[in-house]
């Protein structure tokens, strides 16, 4: 099977000669975006792996949890299969600074309020440092929310912004991350499609090499069977006429030819090859269809091996099964 090993270069040339195909996507993808917004620094991470169905998982911070329905709709609009994990969180500018910034005026007001409260209620516990910092963070969040609302104060902070308003602020960043995510899946999908085309061209080379050998192999097998049957014929007188004995030999030889005829298997393999290439050219979500075609190719290779009339056919069937398995590994990554 020396020529089979050389067929990789021929397959690359054949693949290069094919017209540009439509986009196919891998189920594996990744994107990460992080940028400053009027309400803080937003970070969005998208990653996906193989899955039989569409499986979305969200890991959202409390400040952006209200965006889950919108993000789900945006992702499902561009993803038809795969397990997708979406992580998003929002961090205020104060939390990104190198040190803790103290709002001295606010702390002084809180201390005065704490003193008045304990004068009215002696049993009340005094405020701790954590209480002061919590109040300061809450005040900073309210200020950021006010900026997001065009200067209109929001006493509940960013966390209670309406989902629509929050999405207006973060939509551009999320759109860029989603576009990057789709592009990564398309890039890998193009590489997978090229690998699959290469495997198909290699399988075509195997079939082209085997087809001319079949008549010669069948003739040799028939000759061997005829010789063995003639040797097994009784030398002494037999009640069975010689004509009937030779007719039986011819019948067995004909049955051998029928059992060893793999023309139908070659035809079906060729049809499946063309269908794989057609599916890739049409693009879209072709993973499940190609997985089915891979199973059919494997079925034909098994039949070819069972009908093998010589070592060359057996080796060719094994080579086909190896290439089909390699193609199946690539197909399972396609959307």
N, C-alpha and C positions, 0 to 999 in steps of 0.2 A: 504493500500500500504506500509505495514511496511517493506517488503522485498526489495522494491524499494529503500528506504532510506538507507538500509544496502549495496546496491550494489556497493557503492563507493570503498570499500576495495576489493571486487571481481574484479572490473574493473581495479584497480591498479595492481592486480596480473596478470590479463589477459594481460594488457599492457606490464608488465615486461617480460612476456613469449614470446612476439612477437620478431621476428628477428630484428636486427638493420636496421633501414630504412635509405634511402638516405637523404641528407640535404634538408630541407625546410627553407626558410628565411622569417623573418618578414619584413614588410615595414618600421618598426621603427628601427633606428640605429643612432649611434653617434660615432665620433672619433675626436681627437684633437692631433696635433703634433706641436711642436715648437722646433727649434734647430738652432744653429749657422751654417752659411755657409760662403764660401769665399766672398759673396756679401752682407752679413748682416744676421740678425736673421729673419728666415722665419717661418711663422705660418700658418697652414692649419687646418680648422675646417669643418667637414662634419656632417650633420644631416639630417634625413629623417623622414617623417610621411606618413600616408596613402594617397593614391590617386588612382583614377581609371586607370590612365595612368602614363607614365613616364614624370615627370615634373622637369626639372633642372633649378635652379636659381643660378646665380653666383654673388658674392659680392667680387670683386677683386680690390686690390690696383692698382694704376697707374703703378707701377713698374713691376707688374706681369700680367697685363691685356692681354698681348699677349699670355699667356698660356691658355686662355679660350678654344680654339678649342682642344688642346691636353687634357686638363682636362675633357672636355665633352666626348671625345672618350674613355678615361680611365674609366670614371664612367659608361657610357652606356654599356661597355663591361661586367660589373659585376652587373648591376642593370636593371631589366626588368620592374619594376613597382614601383611607389612611388614618392612622391614629395621630391626632394633632394635639399638642400641648401649648396652651397660650398662657404666658405669664406677663402680668402688668402691674406696675405699682407707681405711686406718685410720692415724691419726696419734696418737702418744702425747702426753700433755699437756705433757711436757717440751719436745717439739719445737715446740709452739705458743707457748711463752713468749717474751718479748721478748729475752732473752739466754740464754747458755749457763749453766746452773746446775752448779756444781762440787760434787761430793760429796767434801769434803775428807777424811773418814775413809776412804772407799773408795780415794781416790788414795794416801793415806799407806800403807795396807795393800798396795796394788799396788807402790808404790815399794820397800817393805821386801822384798816377795817377789821383785821384780826384782833387788834387790841380792844377796839370798841365792842366786838362780839363777846370777848372773854370778860369784859367789864359788866356786860349785861347778863352773861351766862358763865359764871365762874367755873362750872364743871366742864365747859367745852374744851376740847383738846386744842392746843396751839397748832398752827400750820407748820408743816415740815418743809424742808428744802424741796422735796419731790412735789409737794402741793404748789409751791411757788412756781416751779418750772412747768408744771402741768397747766397752770393758769396762763403762764406766758406763752406756751405753745398754742393753747386754745385761742388766745388773743391774736397770735400771728396767723393762725389758720383763718380766722375771721377776716383779717386784713387781706389775705390772698384771695379769699372768695369775693371780697368786695372788688378787688381788681379785675377778677374774671367777669364780674357783673357790670363792668364799666363804671366802677366807683360806687355802685349801690351796695350798701352794707348788707352782709349776710351773717346774722348772729349765730347761726348753727355751724358755720365753717364750710370748708370745701366738701366734706363728707355728705352734706345734705343738699348739694347742688343738684338741680334736676338733671336727669340723664341726658336730655337733649342739649342742655347748655354745656354740660361736661364734654359731650361728644363734639360740639362745635369747636371747643378749644383743642381737643386731642385728635380730631379727625385727620388732619393733614399728616401728622406723625404716624398715626396708625395706618393710613393709606400707603405711605412710603414703605413701612415695614411689611405690609401685606404684598406689595408689588415685588419687593426684594425676595420674599418667601416664595412667591410663584415663580420668579425668575430662576431661583436656585433649583426648584423642582424641574423646570423646563430644561435647564442645562444638563442636569443628570439624566433626564429622560432622553435627550438627544444622544448622549453617550451610550446609554443602554440600547437604544434603537440601532445605533451603528454596530454594536456588538452582536445584536440578534441577527442583523443582516449578514454579518460576517459568518455566523454559524450556519445560516441558511445556505449561503454560497458554498461553504465547505461540504454541507450535506449533498448539495447538487453535484459537487465534484465526485463524491463517493458513488452516487447513483450513475453518473456518466461513465465511471470506470467499470462498474459492475455490469451494466446492460450488455455490452458486446461479449462478455464472457459467458453469459447464461446459455446460449445455444450450444457452445462447445462443451460446457460442463455437463449439460443434460445429455448430449450425445455420448460423452465418455461414461456417464453413469448408466445409460441404457446398454452400452456395449458390455460393461462389467456385469450387469444383471443377466444379459443374454448368455454370456459365457458361463456364468455360474449355473443357470438353469439347464443349459445343454450338458454341462458336466454332471448334473444331478440326474439326468435322464437314465433310466435303467438300460444297461447294455444288453441284457438278455431279452428274450421275447416278452412282450407285454400285451395284455388285452386291450390297451388303449392304442388306437391307431396313431402313427407318427404325425399325421396331418393335424389331428386334434391336439397332440402335445405341443406342436409348434404354434398352433393357434392360441393356445393358452399362454405360451411364452410371449407372443406378440401382444396379447391382452395385458399381461403384467408390465411389459415395457411401456405400453401406452398409458397405463395408470401411473407409472413412475413419472412419465413426462407431464401428466396433468398435475400431480402433486408437487412437482418441482418447478412448475411454471410460475414465475413471480412477476409476470407482466402487469397484472392488476395491482400488485403492491407498488411497483414502480410508478404506475399511473397515479395512484392515490397519493403517494409521497409527493409527486410533482405538483398535484393540485393543492395539497396542503402548503407546500413551499410558496406557491403563488398567492395563496390566501393570507399567509403570514405577512408577506411583503405588501399586499394590498391594504391590510389592516393598519400597518405602520404608515403607509402613505396617506391614508385617510385621517390619521391622528385621532386625538381625543382620548377618552377613557377606554383603552384597548386591552388592559391587563387581563380581565376575565376571559375575553375572547381568545387571546393568545394562549392563556393557560389551557383552555379547552383544546386548541389546535395542537399544543404540545403533547397532550394526552393521546390525541389521534395519531400523531407522528410516532409516538412510542409504541402504540398498538401495531402499526404497520411494520416497524422495525422488528418487533417480536415475531410477527408472522413471517417476515423474511428470514429470520434466523431459524424458525421451525421448518421452513421449506428448503433450507440450504442444501445444495447438491454438490458442494465442494468447500474446501477450506477458504477459498477466496471470498465466497458469499458469506460464510460465517464471520470472517474478519471484517467484511464490509458492514454486516449487521451490527457487530460490536462497535465499530467506529461510529455508525449512525446513532446508536444508543448513547454513546459518550457525548456526542455533539448535542443531542436532544436534551440530555441532562444539564449540560452547560447552558443551553438556551433557556431551559426552565428556570434556572437560578436567576437569570436576568429578568425573565418575564415576571417573576414574583415580586419584583421591585417596581413594576409599572402600575400606574393608577388605573 
